[in-house]
Amino acid sequence: MKWVLNILGILLLLMGTVYILQGTGLLPVGMMAHQMKWAYTGIVVDIIAIGLFVLANRRHKNLPPSM
């Protein structure tokens, strides 16, 4: 499960970065070029991707076995 969330996080991070670059005009290709709504959408997607990384890689405390 951990590797699935990490791969999904990487894909979302790449997608969000492309959205930001296109929305700000740094990557002026396609219909999203120079439209700030896509840059804002990319920021949200990147935040979700970081959340997936944190969720997938957080450490659980070793709890003693219950009796």
Backbone as CSV, one residue per row, in Angstrom:
resi,resn,N_x,N_y,N_z,CA_x,CA_y,CA_z,C_x,C_y,C_z
1,MET,0.816,-1.190,0.000,0.000,0.000,0.000,0.866,1.262,0.000
2,LYS,2.008,1.169,0.702,2.887,2.325,0.792,3.407,2.733,-0.579
3,TRP,3.819,1.777,-1.378,4.388,2.105,-2.686,3.324,2.636,-3.638
4,VAL,2.076,2.193,-3.492,0.994,2.704,-4.339,0.763,4.188,-4.050
5,LEU,0.726,4.550,-2.768,0.529,5.949,-2.389,1.709,6.813,-2.814
6,ASN,2.928,6.272,-2.736,4.098,7.030,-3.169,4.078,7.276,-4.682
7,ILE,3.719,6.266,-5.464,3.636,6.443,-6.916,2.534,7.429,-7.269
8,LEU,1.382,7.304,-6.613,0.287,8.248,-6.852,0.698,9.667,-6.464
9,GLY,1.432,9.791,-5.368,1.922,11.103,-4.952,2.887,11.711,-5.957
10,ILE,3.771,10.893,-6.514,4.720,11.386,-7.520,3.977,11.854,-8.770
11,LEU,3.011,11.065,-9.214,2.248,11.443,-10.412,1.459,12.739,-10.178
12,LEU,0.841,12.859,-8.999,0.102,14.081,-8.693,1.033,15.281,-8.584
13,LEU,2.208,15.087,-8.006,3.166,16.182,-7.880,3.629,16.663,-9.257
14,LEU,3.902,15.736,-10.148,4.292,16.111,-11.514,3.152,16.829,-12.242
15,MET,1.942,16.313,-12.093,0.798,16.928,-12.744,0.548,18.336,-12.205
16,GLY,0.619,18.494,-10.891,0.417,19.811,-10.299,1.488,20.800,-10.720
17,THR,2.717,20.337,-10.845,3.807,21.217,-11.277,3.600,21.672,-12.722
18,VAL,3.155,20.769,-13.582,2.855,21.147,-14.966,1.721,22.166,-14.997
19,TYR,0.698,21.975,-14.170,-0.406,22.934,-14.098,0.109,24.317,-13.695
20,ILE,0.977,24.347,-12.694,1.515,25.629,-12.235,2.328,26.296,-13.346
21,LEU,3.200,25.526,-13.994,4.039,26.090,-15.053,3.210,26.585,-16.233
22,GLN,2.180,25.852,-16.606,1.340,26.300,-17.708,0.476,27.493,-17.303
23,GLY,-0.066,27.464,-16.114,-0.925,28.550,-15.668,-0.199,29.873,-15.537
24,THR,1.067,29.821,-15.152,1.842,31.055,-15.014,2.502,31.480,-16.322
25,GLY,2.443,30.638,-17.330,3.011,30.986,-18.626,4.465,30.587,-18.786
26,LEU,5.042,29.909,-17.820,6.430,29.461,-17.947,6.552,28.271,-18.902
27,LEU,5.451,27.578,-19.100,5.388,26.477,-20.064,4.192,26.773,-20.982
28,PRO,4.384,27.665,-21.963,3.239,28.148,-22.754,2.797,27.172,-23.841
29,VAL,2.323,26.012,-23.422,1.866,24.999,-24.368,0.460,24.573,-23.954
30,GLY,-0.450,24.536,-24.887,-1.781,24.025,-24.611,-2.771,25.096,-24.205
31,MET,-3.975,24.617,-23.874,-5.068,25.531,-23.571,-4.963,26.154,-22.184
32,MET,-4.113,25.636,-21.322,-4.010,26.154,-19.966,-2.996,27.288,-19.832
33,ALA,-2.326,27.636,-20.910,-1.261,28.642,-20.857,-1.823,30.009,-20.483
34,HIS,-1.155,30.656,-19.553,-1.472,32.016,-19.104,-2.863,32.131,-18.478
35,GLN,-3.327,31.073,-17.808,-4.597,31.126,-17.095,-4.316,30.760,-15.642
36,MET,-4.398,31.765,-14.782,-3.993,31.585,-13.390,-4.848,30.574,-12.637
37,LYS,-6.062,30.302,-13.090,-6.880,29.312,-12.383,-6.204,27.940,-12.408
38,TRP,-5.440,27.661,-13.470,-4.728,26.389,-13.539,-3.527,26.379,-12.615
39,ALA,-2.907,27.526,-12.425,-1.794,27.608,-11.472,-2.300,27.351,-10.056
40,TYR,-3.453,27.929,-9.720,-4.029,27.698,-8.390,-4.464,26.245,-8.219
41,THR,-5.001,25.656,-9.276,-5.370,24.245,-9.229,-4.121,23.383,-9.018
42,GLY,-3.022,23.745,-9.662,-1.771,23.015,-9.490,-1.241,23.084,-8.077
43,ILE,-1.418,24.236,-7.422,-0.984,24.360,-6.033,-1.778,23.407,-5.149
44,VAL,-3.090,23.333,-5.376,-3.936,22.426,-4.587,-3.543,20.976,-4.838
45,VAL,-3.294,20.628,-6.082,-2.894,19.251,-6.424,-1.548,18.909,-5.778
46,ASP,-0.613,19.853,-5.765,0.681,19.615,-5.119,0.531,19.444,-3.612
47,ILE,-0.351,20.191,-2.983,-0.593,20.037,-1.545,-1.172,18.654,-1.248
48,ILE,-2.083,18.192,-2.094,-2.638,16.845,-1.927,-1.545,15.795,-2.100
49,ALA,-0.663,15.989,-3.067,0.433,15.042,-3.304,1.361,14.972,-2.099
50,ILE,1.683,16.114,-1.517,2.537,16.128,-0.322,1.842,15.422,0.831
51,GLY,0.538,15.626,0.946,-0.227,14.920,1.976,-0.181,13.416,1.799
52,LEU,-0.238,12.953,0.547,-0.121,11.513,0.292,1.248,10.983,0.687
53,PHE,2.301,11.756,0.389,3.645,11.346,0.808,3.738,11.227,2.322
54,VAL,3.196,12.201,3.020,3.239,12.177,4.490,2.441,10.986,5.012
55,LEU,1.267,10.759,4.455,0.431,9.647,4.882,1.108,8.307,4.631
56,ALA,1.747,8.156,3.483,2.365,6.886,3.131,3.639,6.607,3.924
57,ASN,4.357,7.653,4.320,5.672,7.448,4.920,5.754,7.786,6.401
58,ARG,4.628,8.029,7.030,4.689,8.320,8.461,5.008,7.044,9.232
59,ARG,5.646,7.248,10.344,6.048,6.106,11.167,5.018,5.896,12.271
60,HIS,4.673,4.651,12.461,3.752,4.310,13.530,4.552,3.919,14.751
61,LYS,4.050,4.328,15.907,4.724,3.918,17.142,4.442,2.437,17.386
62,ASN,5.469,1.752,17.856,5.298,0.336,18.178,4.581,0.245,19.513
63,LEU,3.362,-0.167,19.452,2.566,-0.302,20.663,2.779,-1.688,21.258
64,PRO,2.782,-1.752,22.579,2.933,-3.086,23.188,1.684,-3.917,22.902
65,PRO,1.867,-5.241,22.787,0.706,-6.090,22.509,-0.284,-6.033,23.670
66,SER,-1.547,-6.026,23.317,-2.576,-5.987,24.369,-2.808,-7.388,24.902
67,MET,-3.186,-7.450,26.152,-3.391,-8.766,26.787,-4.843,-9.117,26.850
